[in-house]
Amino acid sequence: MYLAIMGGGILLAAVLVGRYVPSVKSLSVPDQRKWLDRLPPFLEFAADFWQNRMQPPFTRFWIRYIHPIFLGEGEKWSRRSRIVALRIERMFHRLSDYFRGKRIAMQGNGSSVEAAQGKNSQFWSEIQRLKSSDEKKK
């Protein structure tokens, strides 16, 4: 209810002032000052009320309560995005290790793709040997 009344008042003030704005832009600077002096006293009161009565408590409320919430959310978002970036980097490292392993296998058994994917390639046999030695240690 109060927000509707406040919105209506703001809309009415915007209509009262806004209808003169196009004509004010075409005026010279002294004429603009004269036009501003002719504004209704309500608008001067509203500006004074906002600057002296509404803005300081709103600013204090923003700084004490809302701003820390935004900072906390920003920190969470930056941490999450950092974690995502690290996961993507890990995936690229694994992909590059995969390509490196394929290249080593192809160099060891010739240049054919079938040799690189075969079970008897040098790289894969070396991996199997390491895995089996790890299993024996357990």
Secondary structure, 3 states (H helix, E strand, C coil): CHHHHHHHHHHHHHHHHHCCHHHHHCCCHHHHHHHHHCCCHHHHHHHHHHHHHHHHHHHHHHHHHHHHHHHHHHHHHHHHHHHHHHHHHHHHHHHHHHHHHHHHHHHHCCCCHHHHHCCCCHHHHHHHHHHHHHHHHC
